[in-house]
Amino acid sequence: MPQNPTEDRSVWLVIGVMAALALLFVPFSQIVLGVNYDYTVRTVALGGALLGVVSGVLGCFAVLRRQSLLGDALSHAALPGVAIAFLVAGRELGVLLIGAGVASWVGVQFIQAITRTTRLKQDAAMGITLTTWFALGIALLAYIQASGNASQAGLNTFIFGQAAAIVESDVIMIAVVGAVVFITLGLLWKEFKLITFDPEFAGANGFHITVLQTLLLTLIVIAIVLGLQLAGVILMVGMLIAPGIAARQWTHRLGQMVLLSAVFGAFAGGVGAIISAVDTDVPTGPTIIVVAFSVVVISLGFAPGRGLLWTLLRARQDRRRFAAQNVLRDIYLYNLSHDDPDIVVPQQFLVDLRGSIVRTGLTALEHNGAVVRVNGGWRLTGAGLQAAEADAHNQQLWDLYRVYGDELKLPLVAEDRQKDIRALLPEHAIERLEDLREGAA
Amino acid sequence: MYAIESLVIQFLLNFVGREELNAFFRDPRAVATVLGALIAISGALLGTYLLLRGMSLTSDAISHTVLLGIVVAFLIMTRLLNQPPDLASPWLIVGAGAAGVATVVLTELIQRSGLVKQDAALGLAFPLLFAVAVILVARFIDDVHLDADSVMVGEIGVAWANTNSHCFENCETVVITPDDPRAEVSRQCSNCRDLGISPRDPKAEFIESCTNCGEYSPAQAWQVGLIDEEPATVFFPRALAVMGILTLLTIGFVTILYKELKLASFDSALAQALGFRPGALTYALMVMVSLVAVGAFDAVGSILVIAFFIIPPAAAYLLTDRLSLMLLIAPVIGTAGAYFGYDLARGSLFGLVHLNDILAWINTTFGVSLPATWDSSISASMVLVMAILFIAAWVFSPRYGLVATLIRRGRQRRVFADQVVMGHIYNHQQIGETGELAADSLHQHFDWTPTRMQIALARLRALNLVRVQDNLVLLTDHGMQAVEAFRQNSLGVRA
């Protein structure tokens, strides 16, 4: 897809608007939904938004590197780490998260060991690891639960996430870890970009791909682990990749995608956390996922250029233009063959020639004032005749370009007969073609 | 369903007494093991084909949608149709089966739109469907059978408690209507609270309701003392019936369509060309996977069930190259997982390792105070045993195992070293370059350590392939023949 500076700027505008809309949710929720931003809700919303930013940014890389399912496996794999850390150190958030990170990390190694040393494919390896680690986590949690340890009550929140569990010290920790992650990302931006889009090229240019990939994966694991409290092990992957998928629809540049993804992530995380903090019946993780998914649906549908709506509109427009062009050509040829520019062409003749699409074309032509209806048939107007002649002229030039283009060493352009050849080729080339045309005539 | 259960029970009663049968069905361990084994067998059979087609994670996707299907069907049944909540209802199975097929179609559609890559589509679809299901459960369902915990791990340990009673003798169904003399009627004031008056107030209105009216099955009637003679009943766990039928269906499916499935899995294009319909077969497979996932949901939850589909076939895949053998080995591994898993949940691994001892050892060694008794989730433990068996297959598989691979690599390295050394000696011995053959400097020509050369030479001498004479290494006649033989066979042979 062609990129030009104007489009770039318009995406920045989109990012700005999105960020403004996300911020507007705060007064909106206060006034319309009647949310009271007391200390707890503020903390939870801030924590949710921060986590959304961290996972949104790193999720972009997971999406682009086609590692979405790895993210799924990784987040499931964190569960036994949480349980073991709890057994060792009790309910200490930092330790629990380190445990989760280590468990995910071992999970990755296990997946890689299986794919390297057996003939099992990566999907099977991920399935095995995901379920085994998850089962281990469930077994350990059941053991902790059965032992009636009173302080384990909060541990279950790691499965579905519980925003209300977030306190101020957690927010500070998230902010600090997030800052470290972003600094790393900023320092290695170029390298990460390269291994994301063209790892072979990066390797050939002497970058240590394995080290860089491991580092990037570690950052992703950190994002997953941080988000576990909020979204839970089962749904964390959604929070990781949904903002990235949505952002991907709006832009073709990595920098913009990452920023947009951060905005989307903050929105999903913040809104999800607020909703579930206000209505404690609804678990946080699922709420965040549903919010994030709505952002994805809106992006898939309406993102300029790529969105389904625009694709549909464009397809319709193309069909109409194509039909109009063809019908105009048919009428013109009919006129030529009868040697009478004012002749009335019966509609049935056109329909027999091209089928029902003729009506679409005639409607468009009539709208443009190229044809008029004369009792059951159609006649070209002066403007229509001009347009038809110009089109015929254009087609002749294209024909000549196709035959003699190479011979005359004319500049190479893609043949697109819908377009005016004079706009695509330089003047001297057009002159040559016109000479040929006159010679032929 | 009920009629089939009756038939099975009558069949079983030919072999065992009623009391023993009831004792068996009332034994949590027996029911959990049989149920686990049934899930494992059907999961492993279908999972084998999923694995061979590279569709293992489709079972993941399906199990997530199936949850949504179950929850939606459950809500429609209980809220809209006012049916009693029953997780074993065939309608739930039909609804969820449809949901499973819908997932497959949907992911294919998303993929075809080209906007989102397949992995991202799946990675987004799993959590979304699951999230919606969880929100519905949390918000609208207060029934004990369907809560967040059962979604996670299922209730295989209490499957024995949810039974249908089948009566064979003294069967008397009792119906109590409000007119019945046995009916107990209670009066309740209908407008006392609204008007703020006491029931004695003359304005109070009463409604009468019967507290024990309804239909009593023979077993229930006996329990509340409505009949005098004890009916001869058998209590059949419902989950066993559902899962048993699904297992039979699965076995029938893979047996009858064995040839077609085999062909479509290994060479879909050929199957198409020969006039089979591999596409239709794929959907049939997906329907079966959905059905089994629904049937297993009650017992093992919607996430652990994936393990029953993936792990046993993966282990079998490392043990054999033949599809027919794989279809035998995978269910055996799954069944072993189900059998030993129950023990593991109670702290005993294969009867060899006792987790309580390990916990005690950890507590004394590290001075921590972990809870001393291991008592854990049964379904998760079944999965863990399967995972252990998978690791065992990975390490010890005769052909593809880590150990076998190490041994094979070592042997290849040895053969290569022998051939390089003997080739060197052969070349120089032919033209009499004795400078190249000195025993104490031979290692330099290969850039080897002296020790490595010594070991290689010792081995070759023991095999009577070379001899050392006056510090010269020379080939024996036997060695000469060996070199000529492998030079004939090797690709880089010189004229």
Interface residues (C-beta under 8 A of the other chain):
Chain A: V63 R66 Q67 S68 L69 G71 D72 H76 L87 V88 I114 T117 T118 R119 L120 K121 D123 A124 M126 G127 I128 L130 T131 T132 F134 A135 L136 I138 A139 L140 L141 A142 Y143 I144 A146 S147 G148 N149 I159 F160 I234 L235 M236 V237 G238 I241 A242 I245 Q249 D281 V282 P283 G285 P286 T287 I289 V290 F293 V296 L300 R306 L308
Chain B: L51 G54 M55 S56 L57 S59 D60 S113 L115 V116 K117 D119 A120 L122 G123 L124 F126 P127 L128 F130 A131 V132 V134 I135 A138 R139 A148 M152 V153 I303 L304 I306 A307 F309 I310 I311 A314 Y317 L318 A345 V368 L370 P371 T373 W374 D375 S376 S377 S379 A380 S381 V383 L384 A387 F390 W394 Y400 L402 T405
